[in-house]
């Protein structure tokens, strides 16, 4: 018996069609995105500006992980925030 269900596209309609719920989602996602980006940039700036920490591999990897988190967070979240607005 074969599987004949082939999905060729995926359409994301949204989390809610209710405008009042969309406003709440907009505020929540904007707040979480702002905190995420602020925290990641704070980690990067703190480690880069401290010359004593630059030689440690642990802090180098923390900077890399913070930058990756910032990049991955910026891939889809701003578009979703604009669409909710």
C-alpha positions in Angstrom: 0.0 0.0 0.0 1.5 3.3 -1.1 1.2 6.7 0.3 -0.4 9.0 -2.3 -0.5 12.2 -0.3 2.1 14.5 -1.7 2.2 18.0 -0.2 3.6 20.5 -2.7 3.0 23.7 -0.8 2.3 25.0 2.7 0.3 28.1 3.4 0.4 29.7 6.8 -2.8 31.6 7.3 -2.0 33.1 10.6 -2.4 32.4 14.3 -5.8 34.1 14.5 -8.2 36.0 12.3 -9.5 38.1 15.2 -8.1 41.6 15.1 -8.0 42.1 18.8 -6.1 38.9 19.3 -3.7 39.9 16.5 -2.9 43.1 18.4 -2.1 41.1 21.5 0.1 38.8 19.5 1.8 41.8 17.9 2.7 43.2 21.3 3.9 39.8 22.7 6.0 38.9 19.7 7.5 42.4 19.5 8.4 42.3 23.2 10.0 38.9 23.0 11.9 39.8 19.9 13.2 43.0 21.4 14.3 41.2 24.6 16.0 38.5 22.5 17.9 40.9 20.3 18.8 43.1 23.2 20.1 40.2 25.3 22.1 38.8 22.5 23.7 42.1 21.6 24.4 42.8 25.3 26.3 39.5 25.5 28.3 40.3 22.3 29.1 43.9 23.4 30.1 42.9 26.9 32.5 40.1 25.7 34.0 42.2 22.8 34.6 45.3 25.0 36.3 43.3 27.8 39.9 42.6 26.7 40.6 40.1 29.5 37.8 37.8 28.2 38.8 37.7 24.5 41.5 35.0 25.0 39.1 32.4 26.4 37.5 30.0 23.9 34.4 29.8 26.0 33.6 33.4 25.5 34.4 33.2 21.8 31.8 30.5 21.4 29.3 32.5 23.5 29.7 35.4 21.0 29.2 33.0 18.1 26.1 31.5 19.6 24.7 34.9 20.5 25.2 36.1 16.9 23.7 32.9 15.5 20.7 33.3 17.8 20.3 36.9 16.6 20.5 35.9 13.0 18.0 33.0 13.4 15.6 35.2 15.3 15.8 37.8 12.6 15.0 35.3 9.8 11.2 35.2 10.3 10.1 37.1 13.3 10.2 40.6 11.9 8.0 39.6 8.9 5.6 38.0 11.3 5.5 41.1 13.5 4.8 43.3 10.4 2.1 41.0 9.2 0.4 41.1 12.6 0.6 44.9 12.6 
